[in-house]
Amino acid sequence: MNIGALGPAGSYSQKAVDEWSKSRHVTSLEIVYYQDIQDVFESVQDRTVDAGIIPIENSIEGSIGITLDQLLESSVVIVGEVVVPIQHCLLSKGTLDDIRIILSHPQALAQCRQFLKSNFPNTEIRTTGSTSHAAKLSNEFAEMAAIASRESADKYGLEILITDIQDKKNNHTRFIVISSPDLSEEIKNITADLITPDGPDYRTSIIVYIEKDSPGALYTILGEFASRDINLTRIESRPSKKGLGDYVFYIDLNGSINEKDIKEAIDGVAMKVKNIKVLGSYPIHHYPEQTDN
Ligand SMILES: O=C(O)C(=O)C[C@]1(C(=O)O)C=C[C@@H](O)C=C1
C-alpha cells in the first residue's frame, strides 16, 4: 500500500503517517511525497496513491484552509485521523549569530509568531512548501535557519539551536487520512472496523451548505443533533466563495453514520439544507492531552 503526504522526508506529515500506520498495524507502507496539499488530494482522487494524509487543524493556528476547500471540491472520503504533537525547533548549520533568514511552512511560522517577534524582529522570514523543505534548503547556507522538527535536523545535517519554540508548549496538529470512495481492498482491510462501527469512538464529518439569509437554519440543523444527544466536536464556517456573507459549515460529531440516531440526524439535516456532503465515519484518535501553557 502507498500513501501520499507532504514532503520531503522529515515533515510532520511523515510523522503523521508513521503514527497512523503504527496505530492501524500497517506493516508495509510506502510514502509518496508531494510538494503541496492539493497534489496529495489529486493523487488520491486519480488513484495514483491508495490514500493520503493531510493536516486539517492545529491547536494554535486553527484550520488549514486548503484542506477544507479540497474536502468540499474533491470526491475523496475521510477514512482515518491522527493527532501529532508539534514541537518546533530552530535548526541551522550556523550559529544563532549567523542567522539572516528564517524559513518555514506558513503554518509553522504562524505557530511561532511570538517567538519570532521577540527573538528575531528584524530577520527576513521566507515561506516554504513544508518544514522539511525549509530544513533541506537551510543545509546550503549557514546564514539560513529553518523552523522544523527535531527529526529534520538529523535528516538534513543541521544543529538544533533552540527547541520547543512554538508559542504554546501544548501544540497538536490533527491530520486526516483520505481515500477515493471506491476504497482499495487494502484500505478496506485496514479500516475494517468502520464497517461495523458502534459507540462514541467514531467521528463523522459532514459539510453543509445553507442558503444565505435563511433565518434560524443553523439553529434547526444543530437541533437535529442536540435532540438526539449527539455530541458535536467541531463546527467551522468557511466562505462558499460565491460572495461575502455566504458560508459552508464543516461539522464533526461523535458517532458513526452506521448508527441509527446519527443516520436519522443526518437525514434530518439533509431535508433542511441546500446541500450536504458526508465525508465519512472513522475511528477517533485518542491522544494524551496536556494542561501546560
Ligand atoms: O510542513 C510540514 O512538516 C507539514 O507536514 C505541514 C504542517 C501543516 O501544514 O500544518 C503540519 C504540521 C504543522 O502544523 C506544521 C506544518
The ligand as a Gaussian input file, in Angstrom:
#p B3LYP/6-31G(d) Opt

LIG

0 1
 O        5.422000      21.248000       6.906000
 C        5.201000      20.158000       7.453000
 O        6.059000      19.497000       8.029000
 C        3.818000      19.634000       7.393000
 O        3.621000      18.445000       7.487000
 C        2.694000      20.641000       7.282000
 C        2.198000      21.208000       8.596000
 C        0.836000      21.978000       8.372000
 O        0.502000      22.317000       7.251000
 O        0.170000      22.253000       9.367000
 C        1.924000      20.097000       9.532000
 C        2.042000      20.239000      10.877000
 C        2.473000      21.515000      11.492000
 O        1.295000      22.138000      11.951000
 C        3.153000      22.406000      10.518000
 C        3.110000      22.182000       9.183000

